[in-house]
Amino acid sequence: MSDTLSPFASLPKPPYFVVMFSSRRCPGDNGYGDMAQRMADLAARQPGYLGVESALGDDGFGITNSFWANEDSIRAWKRDVDHLDAQTKGRQHWYERYEVRVARVERSYSFEARIDG
């Protein structure tokens, strides 16, 4: 459901779930970019996946929010064999620290400025 032309995920009306992944990366890529793309592609094919929003600062701090229809979908993604492998490599090579938080989204709203040319 993500719009590839926008950094914002195109999401249904709540309720749905969000997995918030905040991390501080180790210096260097060390294969991270390729694995991150593989995981994004794999997650998008999982039942219950709704979209993703991600940002990475120059200081290595990043936040990725993935959106899911229900908790069972999140649990299935956490147990995916390829995702488990990426998690192990992440702890060994790519992350100094990370935090994972899971929440149910009850309400959402947005704003978009209209720029008339």
Backbone torsions as a table, in degrees:
resi	resn	phi	psi	omega
1	MET	NA	0.7	-179.9
2	SER	-76.3	142.0	174.8
3	ASP	-88.8	113.7	-174.8
4	THR	-68.9	-14.5	179.0
5	LEU	-88.1	-8.5	-176.7
6	SER	-126.8	146.5	175.0
7	PRO	-75.3	-8.2	179.6
8	PHE	-91.5	135.1	175.8
9	ALA	-72.2	141.2	174.1
10	SER	-91.1	109.9	-169.1
11	LEU	-118.6	155.8	176.2
12	PRO	-76.0	176.2	173.3
13	LYS	-65.2	143.7	175.6
14	PRO	-62.5	159.5	11.4
15	PRO	-89.2	151.7	170.2
16	TYR	-156.5	-178.6	-175.1
17	PHE	-118.8	153.8	176.2
18	VAL	-129.1	136.0	170.3
19	VAL	-106.5	115.0	-178.4
20	MET	-99.3	117.1	-178.8
21	PHE	-114.4	106.8	177.4
22	SER	-105.4	134.4	-174.9
23	SER	-147.3	157.8	170.4
24	ARG	-118.9	117.0	-177.4
25	ARG	-79.2	151.0	169.1
26	CYS	-75.1	157.0	177.2
27	PRO	-62.5	147.8	177.3
28	GLY	84.4	160.6	-178.1
29	ASP	-84.1	-46.4	177.4
30	ASN	50.3	35.5	179.5
31	GLY	85.3	2.9	-177.3
32	TYR	-62.1	-45.4	-175.9
33	GLY	-57.1	-45.6	179.3
34	ASP	-64.9	-42.9	-179.6
35	MET	-67.5	-40.4	179.3
36	ALA	-60.5	-40.9	178.5
37	GLN	-66.8	-41.8	177.7
38	ARG	-60.4	-42.8	-178.7
39	MET	-68.8	-38.2	177.6
40	ALA	-62.7	-43.3	178.5
41	ASP	-65.1	-42.5	-179.6
42	LEU	-67.2	-44.0	179.7
43	ALA	-60.0	-41.0	-178.1
44	ALA	-62.5	-19.8	179.2
45	ARG	-93.9	-2.0	-177.3
46	GLN	-79.8	140.7	174.3
47	PRO	-58.6	135.2	178.2
48	GLY	90.1	-7.8	178.4
49	TYR	-70.0	134.3	-179.4
50	LEU	-114.4	-27.7	-178.8
51	GLY	159.2	178.6	-177.7
52	VAL	-148.0	148.2	171.2
53	GLU	-133.6	135.2	-174.1
54	SER	-146.5	146.1	176.2
55	ALA	-145.6	144.4	179.0
56	LEU	-133.9	124.7	178.7
57	GLY	-85.6	164.0	178.5
58	ASP	-62.4	-22.7	-179.6
59	ASP	-84.2	2.5	178.3
60	GLY	90.4	-1.4	177.4
61	PHE	-86.9	128.5	-179.0
62	GLY	-134.5	156.0	174.5
63	ILE	-132.4	129.2	173.8
64	THR	-125.0	122.9	175.4
65	ASN	-108.6	117.7	173.9
66	SER	-107.9	141.8	-173.3
67	PHE	-113.1	138.3	-171.9
68	TRP	-137.9	150.8	-178.1
69	ALA	-70.8	-32.5	-175.3
70	ASN	-160.0	169.5	-177.9
71	GLU	-68.7	-31.7	178.1
72	ASP	-61.6	-38.5	177.4
73	SER	-63.7	-39.5	178.4
74	ILE	-64.9	-44.9	179.6
75	ARG	-62.4	-41.7	179.2
76	ALA	-63.0	-41.2	178.3
77	TRP	-64.1	-42.5	179.5
78	LYS	-60.0	-33.1	-177.3
79	ARG	-91.1	-3.4	-179.9
80	ASP	-58.5	132.6	-174.4
81	VAL	-58.8	-45.0	-180.0
82	ASP	-67.8	-35.9	177.2
83	HIS	-67.6	-38.9	176.2
84	LEU	-60.3	-41.4	177.7
85	ASP	-62.4	-43.4	178.7
86	ALA	-64.2	-37.5	178.1
87	GLN	-62.3	-43.9	178.8
88	THR	-61.8	-47.4	178.9
89	LYS	-62.9	-35.2	178.0
90	GLY	-60.7	-45.5	178.9
91	ARG	-67.5	-31.9	-177.9
92	GLN	-81.4	-34.8	-167.8
93	HIS	-127.3	-30.3	-164.2
94	TRP	-110.3	-24.0	-173.2
95	TYR	-119.2	134.2	168.6
96	GLU	-80.6	-35.0	-179.4
97	ARG	-162.0	149.6	169.1
98	TYR	-150.0	158.6	177.2
99	GLU	-130.9	136.5	175.7
100	VAL	-119.7	130.4	177.4
101	ARG	-131.4	137.8	179.6
102	VAL	-119.8	132.0	-177.8
103	ALA	-143.3	154.6	173.4
104	ARG	-94.4	126.6	178.0
105	VAL	-87.0	118.8	-178.8
106	GLU	-97.3	-33.9	-178.7
107	ARG	-139.9	152.5	172.0
108	SER	-151.3	152.0	175.0
109	TYR	-153.5	166.1	-175.4
110	SER	-147.3	171.6	176.0
111	PHE	-143.7	140.7	173.4
112	GLU	-143.2	118.7	179.3
113	ALA	-68.0	140.8	176.7
114	ARG	-99.1	120.1	179.3
115	ILE	-107.1	109.1	179.0
116	ASP	-92.8	127.2	-175.3
117	GLY	-93.9	NA	NA
